[in-house]
Amino acid sequence: MEALAALADPTRRQLLALLRAGEQPAGELAGRFPVSRPAISRHLRVLREAGLVTCREDGRRRLYALDLRPLQELDDWLEPYRDLWARRFDVLDTEIARGRRARRDGGPA
């Protein structure tokens, strides 16, 4: 569940989204954010410690890559809840449609 805590931060989620395209140098990743390079380094460290990214050195560069294993573990953990959520979203969709029909037909929303 360390992955879940790491994913709570929007900057870390953006870093993971960037890494979906493949391995990237830390400097290139940092250049895409309006915060300092040390701040991005700390975010990358949290992601690395959570197992969500791997890091390898290539000369003076640190290259980061997405590691999908913790996300798969999280997905497996969430699986039993999907049916419950789907049913609730279906009920919500029905209520939204009723409200739209009522407004369109001039009835109470």
Buried (B, 14 or more C-beta within 10 A) or exposed (E): EEBEEBBEEEBBBBBBEBBEEEBBBBEEBBEEBEEEEEEBBBBBEBBBEBBBBBBEEEEEEBBBEBBEEBBEBBEEEEEEEEEEEEEEEEEEEEEEEEEEEEEEEEEEE
